[in-house]
């Protein structure tokens, strides 16, 4: 085990405890391959499954695994029309399992997420029976202030570059607190507790994943 892996494992111990204190199930996986196996073990066959936009889910191999497993998928990438895509967005709120990542998690176990469309944060708050978050250890931060700075100056600029969205941060790499029509920073949700025990399941992965 190298120094980074050792550090991530050590750091995860207190974060896992704090997530649990906040009503969430928490897991640590040394690798993305272990994370995929854990997810497949958590989701019963024939469950309905959907997900929010997430580079972490793709990088980890989770999406490929879902597409080759025995689940009923609501995958908006298969939509042939804007209307069909909108319908999949809506139906995703009623699935058995919804997968996503988190823009940041504080050491104290708070989930911090900022969205443009809002479908991901909405599903995290209410709707799906279970929500599974796959989060690389690179997204852990000391506190809420650091979480928001990470979102505005790392996650958002990288996402706008990836998506080809024209915002000030896409051009400079830095947040301008913009009111651009294409801004992806429209809603920010801080999840400090889950009143339904175990509904939210957080899988920390001992690798760097996503933005």
N, C-alpha and C positions, 0 to 999 in steps of 0.2 A: 504494500500500500504506500503510495507516494505522499508527499507532504500535503498536497491539496486534498486528496481523498481523506487523509487523516483529519485534516481541519474540518472538512465538510461533515464528516461523521461526528466529530466532537460537538460542533455547533448545532447539529440537528437534534441532539439529545434534549436540550432545554426548549427548543422550538416545538418539538413533538409534545412535550409536557404541556406547554402553554396552549397549543391548539386543542389538546384534549380538555383542558380546563374551560375552554370556550365552547364546549359541546360538539366538537368535531372529531371524527375519527382521523388518526394521523399515522402515516406509514413512512418508513425510510427505505429507499432502494439504492443500492450502491451504483447501479447502472441503469440505463434506459431499457435494456433487455429485461432486467428484473422488474422494472416498472410495468412493462407491457404484460408480463406474466401475472403480476399482481392484479392488474385491471381485469384481465380475462378471468381470473379466479373470483373476482368480486361480482362480476355481472353474470347472472344465470342465463342459460341458453334461451333463445326466443324472446328475450327482453327487447323492448323498443329503446333505441339509442340515437342520440343526436349530439351535436357539439357546436361550440362557438368558434369563431375564427381564432386560430392559435398556431403560431409557428412551432411552439414546443410540442404540440401533439403530432405534427408532421415529422419534426426532427427525431423524436423519440421512437417513431415507428408505430405509434398507437393507431393512427388512422388506417395504415395498411393492414394492421392486425384486425381491426374492426371490420374492414371490408371483406376479409377472408374468413370471418367467423359466422356462427349461426345466430345472428341477431337481426332484428327488424330495424333497418337503418333509415333515418330521415336525413338524407344528405343533400344539402341545398346545391351542391355542385352538379347534381344530376338534373336540375330544373331546366326545362327547355324554354320557358317564358318567364318574364318578370312576375306575372301573376302566380305561376306555379312556385317560384322561389319564395314569394311572400307567404303563400299557404304553408310551405315547409317551415318557414320561420315561426308561424303561429302554432302549428302542430307540435313543434319542438318543446313547447311549454308543458305538454302533457305526456312526455316520454317517461319511461321508467328510470333511465340513466342519461344524464346530460354531462358531457365532458368539456373541460376548458382548462386554461391555465390561470395564473394570477400575475398581474403586472408587478406586484411586490407583496411580500409577507414580512411583517415586522418580527423581531426576535420575540416579542410578547404575544405573537400568534394572531395578529390582526391581518385580514386579507384586504388589500387595497387595489381597486380596479377602476380604470377609466375607459369609457367606450364612446364611440361615435354614434353607431346605430342604437345601442342600448340593449340589444337582444341578449347578449352574454350576461351583463349585469342583472338584467331583469330575471333571467332564468336562475341565476345564483340566489336571488332574493326569494323567489316564489314560483311554484309551478311543478317542475320535474320532481318525482319521488326521491331521487338521489342525484347528487351533483358530485362528480369526481374531478378534482383539480390535479393536474400534473405539473409540478413546478421544479425547475432546476434550482440548485442551491445558489446560483448567481443572482437570484432575485430576492434573497433575504437581505433585509436592511435593519438598522438599529431601531428606527422609530417612524412615526407617521410623516414627519417632515422629510426624512430621507426617502421615504416611499414616494411621496409626491415629486420630489426632485428627480428621482429615478425615472418615474413615468414621463415627466415633462422633458427631460433632457437626454434620455436614452431610449426608452420604449417607444414614445410617440414619434420622434424623428426617424428612428429605424423603420417603424411601421409605415410611415408616409413614403419613405424611399422605396420600400418593398412593394407598396401598393401603387406607386406612381401618382400619389396625390399631391396636388400643388398647394402647399402651405409654407409659411415662412420657415418653419423648422426643417422642412424638406430641403430648403436651399442653404440653410446655415448650420443645421445640426443642433440648434439651440432653441428653446422655447421663447416665443415672443408674446405669450398670452394672447394669441390671435383670436379674432372673431371671423376668421375666414369661412366662407360658405362650405369649404371642404374640411374644416377642422374635424379631427377625430377625438377631440377632448371635449365631449358634450356632457357626459354624466360621470361623476365619480362616486363610487360606492365603497364604504368602509364596513367590512363585516367583522364585528367585534364579538359576536356570539351567535350560536345556532340554537334556537329554542326547541328544535326537533332533534333530539340526540342522534348523532350519527348520520343525519341526512347529508351533511357536507363531509366528504372524505378527501383529505389532502395527502397526496403522495409526493414527498420530497425526493428528488433524484440527485444523487451525488455527482452530477455532471452539470456543465453549463448548457442550458437549453433556452432557445428563443431569445426574445428581445427584452 
